[in-house]
Amino acid sequence: GSQYYAQRAEMNRICGSYGNVHVTGHSLGGAQAQRFAANCPASVKEVVTFAAPAIGRAEAERFTSAQQRPKVTHYVAKHDVVSSAGGQNHLPGTVREVTFEGVKPARMLDPDSMLAAHSRPMLAGGEGISVQERDYAEYQSERVSHHYELQRVIEGEIAKGVNLVGEKLVEKAAEK
């Protein structure tokens, strides 16, 4: 969010100066593309995101209530933790789920596992890559459920870490 807000003045200038722009982004850039379209829907012709997190509900609702809305396409990677992250909604549109053969669900707190689906080129095509169009509402429901599941796991891992640190502090105090 903070990178978007740091660039907001420039985005507002673009919003007021140009029309029919195409915005695209990968990961955080995809979230910024969605925010730009939510704030300037009449200036945007098309939004395409790749492995982007969702944005806040208020921004998505602002976009949904706009009279003139651009075409939106989201490419999301199956098992990508970033696509499951973020706010409540991706902008409404077409969802194309990309599956990479051999990529399994991410193991929590394992960076290599977590990035396996996120950092691969989605439109390269070729053997071992498939793309399936998904129902937007169904995808959003699954994404939100997965997001909260990840959040619980992370909170549990943080709690374990805090408990471990607390135990070490108690041990140190007992040694004195």
N, C-alpha and C positions, 0 to 999 in steps of 0.2 A: 503494500500500500504506500509506503513512504516514498518510493521512487516515482510512483505515479504522481503523487501530490507535489513532489519537487519539480516535475515537468509539466504541471498543469497549466501554467501561464503560456507555455509554448503550444500546448495542445489547444488551449482556448483561442490562440492566435490563428492556428491552422483551421480550427472549427469555423471561425468567422471569415476566413479568407478564401477558402477553397470549398468546392462542392464535389460530390461524387467520388470521394477518395476510397481506395481499397485499403483496409487495415488488416494486418496479419501479425502474428507473433507466436513464438514458442515459449512454453513455460510461463514465467512471469510476464514476458512480452505479450503472451496471449491474454493474460488477465488485463494488461494495460489496453490492449486492442478492444476488449469488451467494454472496459470503463469509458474509453473514448467514444465508442459507438453509443453507449447508454447516455452520455452527456451531450452528444452531437449527432443524433440519429439522422437528421435531415441532410447532414454533410457527408454521410457515409453511404457508399453504394453497396459494399460487401465487406464482411468480416470473415476471416478464416483463421482458426486457431489450431495449434498443434500442442498436445499434451499440456494444456493450460489448466490452472486451478479455476475454480468457480469464483464469482464475485459476490458482493453483498446483495442481500434481498432488495434493499431500497433501490440500488442501481439497476438491477434486473427489472424491477417493477416500473421504474422510470422509462426504461427502454420499451417494455411491453405496452405501456400506455401511450407511447408516441404515435402520432397519426401516420407518419412516414417512417418505416423501418427498413433497414437494409437486409439483404440476404445474409444468413449466418450459417457457417459450416464449422463444426468442431471435429477435428481428428483426435481421437483419444486412444491411447494404447492400453490394451487389456493388461491388467496387473500393474499399471503405473500409479504410484502413490501420489504424484503431483496432480494428476487429473482428478483424484479423489479429494484433494485438499481444497482449502480456501473457504469462501463464503457459502451461501446457501444455493446459488443457482449459476449455471452457465446461461448466457443469453439464449432465448428460445431459437431453435433452428434445427438444422440437420446434424445428426451425430453419426459419425463413421468410426466404428471401433476397429482398430488395427490389432491383429494378433500376430505375434512373432513366434514361430515354431521354436520350442525349447525354452521359452521364457516362462518361468513359474511364478506364482505369487511371491511378492517380496517378503523376505524375512525381516522382521522389525530390527532396527538398529544395525543392519548390515548394509553399509553404503553400496557395495557392489551389487547386491541383490536389489536394492531399492532403485538403482539407476539403470538396471538392465533393460527395462522397457522404455524408460523416459528419454534416453539419449540416442536412440536409434532413428535413422531416417525413415519417416513414415511413408513417403511416396516413392521410394526407390523401386518398389515392386520386386519381382523375382521370386525365387523358390523360398518357401518357408514363411511368406508374408501373405496374410489374407485380410481383406477389408469387408466389414459387414455393416450395413446401415441399421441403426438402432432407433427404436421409438424414443423420442426425446423425454417424455414423462417417465417412461420405464427406466431409462438410463439415469435420470436425475434421482429417482427413488433409490436405485441401487447405489449410486454414488454417495448420497447422503448417509445411507446405512453404513457403507464401508468407511466413510469419513469418521463417523462416531465410533465405530469399532476400532479404527486406528488411534483415535484420540484416547480411548480407554486403555489401550495397550501402552501407549506412550506415557500416560499418567501413572500407570502401574509401574513402568520401568523407572520413572522419576522417583516415585515413592520408594522403590527398592533402593535406589541410589541414595536417597536422603536417609533411609534407615541404616544403610551400610556406613555412611559418613557418621551418623549418630553413634553407631556401635563402636566405630574406631575412636571417636572422641571420648566415649565412656572408658574404653580400654586404656587410652593415654592418661586420662585422669586417674584411673585406678593404679597405674604404674607409679605415679608420683607420691 
